[in-house]
Amino acid sequence: MQRESAGRIDLQQARELLTQKRALLLNRLDTRMFPERTQPVNLDERRTPGDAADSSSQSEEEDKLLSHAQRANDAVKEVDEALLRVDDGTYGTCIDCGEPIDPERLRSMPEAARCLSDQEDFDRQQSGGAPHARL
């Protein structure tokens, strides 16, 4: 994203980056959740009923798949929220402190909703740590 002036973000470019990222995330989600859509089906490979270990292994794979799907869904939600911020004019402003988000941060992570400091505090709180004190 190019700055129009100090601290300003090119919103059209931000929208394009976010839209592209959203499409990429949805495509990855689709190919991981439904690999049969992208891989040929071999009808000769028929699964036979397995033992408890096979069932446990399959359950672990399903858990991994669901966990991945949840993370991908969360990422799409973050991008959608960033697109809403573009629309309402708050894109590039930290949702916690109201200060501008560093344009370099937005270039590398266009869905960022918080400045780096507030994101670190948020991550610490999510993991059970205490936020750092602001000076």
Beta strands, then each sheet from edge to edge (+ up, - down):
end
